[in-house]
Amino acid sequence: MSLRFFDDRRLACDLYAAASQNTGSEQVGAGISRVLAPIVAHDALSLVGTDPSSGPGLGTFSFWHQYDPGLVRELVLHRHLGDDPLRPAIPTLLRTPAVVVATGTDEQPVRDPHMGKILTSHGASSELRLLLKDRRGVWGALGLLRSEGAAPFSQDDAQRAARLVPALLAALHRYATTGPLCPEVPPQAAGVITVGPDHRIKAVSPQARLWLDQWSAHAIPSWAPEAFFVSLSLVARAEARRTGGSMPLVCAPPAVCGRWTTCQGQVLDADATGDVALVVQGATWDSVLPSLCEWYRITPRERDVVAQLRTGASVKQIARRLDLSAYTVNDHLKAVFRKTGADGRDELSAALTR
């Protein structure tokens, strides 16, 4: 099949419209799948959004269609613990953002025998992974699956998938920034999820259960949070064992559950072989600012000005601290208000602190 050309802007609008349906998680995923199917045929779909401040392996929201939860769990474990040569960070080094994993054909030999076994055991013939990346960093990934008996994805499929990147990026950005800047739901206490050494959830606090209930109301499949928590716990273990490693932090925009939300992983023992605690809570100023600036394309100088708002400083005080003129500070603030849709500094501060 030859390379198909299409209108990126129209495709982005169609993808956003599908993602924004208020019809349940499976219907939303099916809608996104229908938009992409004429371009790259597939039997299952996953679309994960993230932002450069979180890193390429940690999604902040996602859409799913016909992916077997058991397959997703095995893929997560294999990606972090196995010898998967196509881990999330690897495709950034490739000339094309799309890579194909197949159970074994003349065109797509098995690069990882265990990966082939995982796909086969779940009735799949191949998976196509597309990294959603631009000059600012990685914004997510698209996964497409073909069932056993269907022709595995080809290099032609990969080329056509690579053409989807601009439209998918535009749709994800619109989805993440169209929601309310300020919280739509009442504040609630932090919750804790514990993941055991067997990479299964051991306990969920009542407060964490409330957060999960909010997520389920925003078109997130009931099984998807577990895959996310296991992935985050694995990253936390890896970071704890790495010299100079940090506790991984994921910041999700209000589109996910009505407010900026963070989830941070922390190992509970010295050698990172025991339990991992994952803390879910409303985002604080320091934790939300990097992600907010990424999603709304706020420049580094504009971010410096926004950071000063935390202190309650006046325009003149900000100008002195940053060695700028008051006119320049006002210009930066106007640009931030325009990008975020905030009515003024009070609304912007509320979005970052509540």
C-alpha positions in Angstrom: 0.0 0.0 0.0 1.4 3.4 -0.9 2.0 6.2 1.5 -1.2 8.1 2.1 -1.3 11.9 2.5 -4.0 13.6 4.5 -5.0 16.9 6.1 -3.1 17.1 9.4 -5.4 19.9 10.7 -8.6 18.0 9.9 -7.2 14.8 11.3 -6.2 16.5 14.6 -9.7 18.0 14.9 -11.2 14.5 14.4 -8.9 12.9 16.9 -9.7 15.6 19.5 -13.4 15.3 18.9 -13.1 11.5 19.5 -11.0 11.9 22.6 -13.4 14.4 24.1 -16.5 12.2 23.9 -18.3 11.8 27.2 -19.4 8.3 26.4 -17.2 6.0 28.5 -13.7 4.7 28.1 -14.3 2.0 25.5 -16.4 4.3 23.3 -13.7 7.0 23.4 -11.0 4.5 22.5 -13.1 3.1 19.7 -13.7 6.6 18.4 -10.0 7.3 18.2 -9.4 3.9 16.6 -12.1 4.6 13.9 -10.3 7.9 13.0 -6.9 6.2 12.5 -8.1 2.9 11.0 -8.3 4.1 7.4 -4.7 5.3 7.6 -3.2 2.3 9.4 -5.4 -0.8 9.8 -5.3 -2.3 13.3 -7.3 -4.4 15.8 -6.4 -2.6 19.0 -5.1 0.8 20.0 -3.4 2.6 22.9 -2.7 6.3 22.9 -0.7 7.6 25.9 -0.1 11.3 26.6 2.8 12.6 28.7 5.0 15.7 28.7 8.8 16.3 28.5 9.1 17.1 32.2 7.8 13.6 33.2 10.1 11.7 30.8 9.1 9.4 27.9 8.3 6.3 29.9 5.7 7.8 32.2 2.2 8.5 30.8 -0.1 11.1 32.4 -3.3 10.1 30.6 -4.3 7.4 28.1 -7.0 6.0 25.8 -7.5 2.3 25.0 -9.4 0.2 22.5 -9.4 -3.6 22.6 -6.0 -4.0 24.3 -6.2 -7.1 26.6 -5.3 -5.9 30.2 -3.2 -9.0 30.7 -1.2 -8.2 27.6 -0.7 -4.6 28.8 0.6 -5.9 32.2 3.1 -8.2 30.5 4.3 -5.5 28.1 4.8 -3.2 31.1 6.9 -5.8 33.0 8.8 -6.8 29.9 9.6 -3.2 29.0 11.1 -2.5 32.5 12.4 -5.9 33.5 13.0 -7.9 30.3 15.3 -7.5 27.4 12.9 -5.5 25.3 15.1 -3.7 22.7 12.4 -1.2 22.0 12.0 0.4 25.4 10.3 3.8 25.4 13.6 5.8 25.3 15.2 3.9 22.4 13.0 5.1 19.5 14.2 8.7 20.2 17.5 7.6 18.7 16.0 6.3 15.5 15.5 8.2 12.3 11.9 7.2 12.2 9.6 7.4 15.3 7.8 4.2 14.4 9.0 0.7 15.2 7.4 -2.7 14.6 7.5 -5.7 16.9 6.4 -8.9 15.2 6.1 -12.6 16.1 8.3 -13.4 13.1 8.1 -12.9 9.3 10.6 -12.5 6.5 10.1 -8.7 6.6 9.9 -8.4 10.4 12.0 -11.0 12.1 11.7 -11.4 15.8 14.1 -9.0 17.5 13.1 -10.3 21.0 11.9 -14.0 21.1 10.2 -13.4 24.4 8.3 -10.4 23.0 7.0 -12.7 20.2 5.8 -15.2 22.8 4.0 -12.5 24.7 2.1 -11.3 21.6 1.3 -14.9 20.5 0.0 -15.9 23.9 -2.5 -13.0 23.7 -3.6 -13.7 20.1 -1.6 -10.9 18.5 0.7 -11.1 15.5 2.5 -7.7 15.8 2.6 -4.3 17.5 3.5 -1.0 16.0 4.8 1.6 18.4 4.9 5.3 17.5 6.8 7.8 19.6 5.2 11.2 19.7 8.1 13.6 19.8 9.0 17.1 18.6 11.8 19.5 19.3 10.6 20.1 22.9 10.6 16.5 23.8 8.4 13.4 24.0 4.6 13.9 24.4 3.4 10.3 24.4 3.2 7.2 22.3 0.7 5.4 20.0 0.5 1.6 20.1 -1.4 -0.4 17.4 -2.0 -4.1 17.5 -2.9 -6.7 14.9 -4.5 -9.9 15.8 -3.2 -13.4 15.0 -4.1 -14.3 11.5 -3.8 -10.7 10.2 -0.8 -9.6 8.2 1.9 -8.2 10.6 2.6 -4.5 10.4 5.1 -3.6 7.6 7.6 -0.9 7.0 5.0 0.8 4.8 2.6 0.8 7.8 5.4 2.3 9.9 6.0 5.1 7.4 2.3 5.9 7.3 2.1 5.9 11.1 5.1 8.3 11.3 3.0 10.8 9.2 0.5 10.8 12.1 2.8 12.5 14.6 1.8 16.2 13.9 -1.9 15.5 14.1 -1.6 13.3 17.2 0.6 15.9 18.9 -1.9 18.7 18.1 -4.8 16.6 19.4 -3.1 15.7 22.7 -2.1 19.3 23.3 -5.6 20.5 22.7 -7.1 17.8 24.9 -4.7 18.6 27.8 -5.3 22.4 27.6 -8.9 22.7 26.7 -10.1 21.6 30.2 -10.5 24.0 33.1 -7.4 25.8 34.3 -8.7 25.9 37.9 -10.1 22.9 39.8 -13.6 21.8 39.0 -13.8 19.3 41.9 -13.4 19.9 45.7 -10.0 19.4 47.2 -9.3 16.1 48.8 -6.5 14.5 50.9 -3.6 12.6 49.5 -4.0 8.9 48.9 -1.5 6.1 49.0 -1.2 3.0 46.8 1.3 0.3 47.8 2.9 -2.0 45.1 4.6 -5.1 46.4 7.8 -6.9 45.2 5.6 -9.1 43.0 4.6 -5.9 41.1 1.0 -6.2 42.1 -1.0 -3.7 44.1 -1.1 -4.6 47.8 -3.2 -1.9 49.3 -5.2 1.2 48.3 -6.0 3.8 51.0 -9.6 5.2 51.2 -8.3 8.5 50.0 -6.6 6.9 47.0 -9.8 5.1 46.2 -11.5 8.5 45.9 -8.9 9.6 43.4 -9.5 6.4 41.4 -13.2 7.1 41.4 -12.6 10.5 39.9 -10.4 9.0 37.2 -13.0 6.4 36.3 -15.4 9.3 35.7 -13.1 10.7 33.0 -13.2 7.9 30.5 -10.2 5.9 32.0 -10.7 2.1 31.9 -10.9 0.5 35.3 -7.8 -1.6 34.7 -5.6 1.2 33.3 -4.6 2.8 36.7 -3.1 -0.5 37.9 -0.9 -0.7 34.8 0.2 2.9 35.4 0.9 2.3 39.1 3.0 -0.8 38.3 5.0 1.1 35.7 5.6 4.0 38.0 6.7 1.6 40.8 9.2 0.0 38.5 10.6 3.4 37.5 10.9 4.2 41.2 12.8 1.0 41.9 15.2 1.7 39.0 15.7 5.3 40.1 16.4 4.2 43.7 19.2 1.9 42.5 20.7 4.5 40.2 23.4 6.8 41.6 21.9 10.3 41.8 18.4 8.9 41.0 15.3 10.8 42.0 11.8 9.9 43.0 9.7 9.8 39.8 6.8 12.3 39.6 4.0 12.4 37.1 1.7 15.5 36.8 -1.6 15.0 35.1 -3.6 18.0 33.6 -7.2 18.7 34.7 -8.6 16.8 31.7 -7.7 13.6 33.6 -9.8 14.2 36.8 -10.9 17.8 37.0 -7.7 19.3 38.6 -3.9 19.2 38.3 -2.8 15.9 40.0 0.5 14.3 40.8 1.6 10.8 41.6 5.0 10.2 43.0 6.8 6.9 43.7 9.0 6.2 46.7 10.7 2.9 47.6 10.2 1.8 51.2 13.4 -0.1 51.8 17.1 0.5 51.2 17.7 -1.9 48.3 14.4 -1.2 46.5 13.3 -4.9 46.6 10.3 -4.4 48.9 7.2 -2.3 48.7 6.8 0.9 46.8 4.5 3.7 48.0 2.7 5.8 45.3 1.3 9.1 46.6 -1.6 10.6 44.7 -2.6 14.2 45.5 -3.6 17.5 44.1 -0.6 19.3 42.5 1.3 21.9 44.4 2.9 25.0 42.8 6.4 23.5 42.5 5.1 20.2 41.1 2.6 21.5 38.6 4.6 24.5 37.2 6.9 22.4 34.9 4.1 20.5 33.3 1.8 23.5 33.0 4.6 25.4 31.2 5.2 22.4 28.8 1.5 21.9 27.9 0.8 25.6 27.4 4.1 26.3 25.7 5.2 28.9 28.2 8.8 30.1 27.5 11.6 29.9 30.1 11.4 33.7 30.6 7.7 33.6 31.0 8.1 30.8 33.5 10.5 32.9 35.5 7.8 35.6 35.8 5.1 33.1 36.7 7.4 31.6 39.4 7.5 35.1 41.1 3.8 35.2 41.4 4.0 32.7 44.2 5.5 35.3 46.5 2.8 37.8 45.8 5.3 40.2 44.3 4.1 43.2 42.3 5.1 43.8 38.7 7.7 46.3 39.8 9.2 43.9 42.3 9.3 41.1 39.7 11.0 43.5 37.3 13.7 44.3 39.9 14.3 40.7 40.8 14.6 39.5 37.2 16.4 42.6 35.9 13.6 43.4 33.5 11.5 46.5 32.8 8.0 46.6 34.2 6.7 46.8 30.6 8.5 43.5 29.7 7.1 41.8 32.8 3.6 42.9 31.9 4.2 41.6 28.3 5.2 38.2 29.7 2.2 38.1 32.0 -0.2 39.0 29.1 1.4 36.2 27.0 0.9 33.7 29.8 -2.7 34.7 30.4 -3.4 34.4 26.6 -1.8 31.0 26.4 -3.5 29.6 29.5 -6.9 31.4 29.2 -6.4 32.8 32.8 -8.3 36.0 33.5 -5.4 37.4 35.6 -2.8 36.5 38.1 -5.3 35.5 40.8 -6.8 32.8 38.6 -3.4 31.6 37.4 -2.2 31.4 41.1 -5.3 29.5 42.0 -4.7 26.9 39.3 -1.2 26.4 40.6 -2.0 26.2 44.3 -5.4 24.6 44.9 
